[in-house]
């Protein structure tokens, strides 16, 4: 693994220093994010928000955390003890683990040892983040199941379905990045964005990822697993005290993790943004960590902004959006990116030829969209006509009863899929009459 | 081979014994535990430990994909189904098919033998060129796997994919149910709700203006009469509605005198 240079050569004490550093940073970032979220949302709602404890209320979330930890622990009678106990632990552990491969900066010198500002890296570290995220889901789903109560179970089911669905779109949005970076390791991907960020050249991937990351972290407007109007608190309804605190911690760390991953994959990681990058030593020493932190904070602000702005989606619309819009779009985009790569690298088309091909492709797509639009309109008209016809006929099989398949002697009400059959029957009847 | 053995360092040995032990424990627990959900959890434990062993054996891609696909998606679907089917269902130990256990034992031993012989012969007869040489030949572990899957064995790979998709589509066809009545759209549902003069908003909560807010205490309307709408239907059906103190009614009437109701 020569390409990984200094990774894996750290002395043991440096590994411990890095692990502790990441742990402390994540806990502090969680405390800060909670305060930041409450302040920003307050401002958006014409309130002031927490401003009593510490300067500007900065210590509010610390105090809330202490209070939460000292609260009474309540164990539901119907809970499955072992699983109930281990679920928040899985959630929180997975949240911390994902940060092992996030690069904060280039090589620096710590106590005289040259080392990259990253705990570790290996050829598939982006896949590692995905793997850890899928282990984290176990925490939610087990919490829902082991609480022995209805609402948590429903919340757990919802969050599983949601995270699995949006993980697919998320994974697909990575493919284009891998193709362009030629690597799945986070440090290599950052370095591959030296002249230009992937968010610019791979804009659709970036947009898909940003949408999927909100769904993945169960945040508004995709916070259906904890929709308080429907499910009380979702999977953590029955949790209290420290165990609840662990879930809370995991949620905010996950927010930071997906933001950090977005920064790494699309916004050039720790590389300085344009006007600053003109300064020669912008990408050396400890400075890059500042750019990294600023970029992550921008994503976190977007999370808060979305929460303050958008209403929650309906569950079925949300799933439809994930499966029928996000995934197909991601697939098509991946194919386009791969095709362009092959045309340029192996068929050796020039940029002009590629441009012409692109224009032709866009024209074809527009024509296709036009045809589809026409079909959709016709279908809409058909549906309206059907509805009108239905309203006229109104024949219920057994009025008010549970819908069951009709007996052979019964006629059944018209449904869209039945239209072909009805026509056939009508023709047959006509033939018989004649 | 001897060279490879001497390559083991202390860390690798510790990882092997810890993860190997946990994987075996998980496998045993999966067979022994009575609850289906516990079995699923144990098998997830085994899978994760195997993934760590893969990574330790310089197969990082395989390890990660194992966790993403098997632990993250397949086992999660299992859990999903178990949770939906029954929160407390435990397996019955009655043999439903005659001779099932004996056949299972036979097949298990057969599979074990096949695997042992297959892997054993592969290890002894194929000349191994060493991990570094194999990885370097393709320019990396992931690149090497990609070369094998999308170049050398692309037909087998695509055939497997086609098989899996056929299975998924088949399951959907088998589970498909025809709708016998049309699905009502949201506007239709909302029209239906109000067609027979439904109440457009929340009903008044019990005890509004009254001196007591128990569910069986009806709310008082501004003119002093009681609102039966505020008491839950079952209580009304049982005639379990509490009488309101006439003094309260008088007081309300006094208070709201002159107010348009």
Interface residues (C-beta under 8 A of the other chain):
Chain A: X83 X122 X123 X124 X127 X128 X130 X131 X133 X134 X135 X137 X138 X141 X142 X144 X145 X148 X153 X156 X157 X160 X161 X164 X167 X171 X184 X386 X387 X390 X396 X397 X403 X404 X405 X406 X412 X413 X414 X415 X416 X417
Chain B: X37 X38 X41 X44 X48 X51 X55 X60 X61 X64 X65 X67 X68 X71 X72 X73 X76 X79 X80 X83 X84 X87 X140 X141 X142 X178 X179 X180 X181 X182 X185 X188
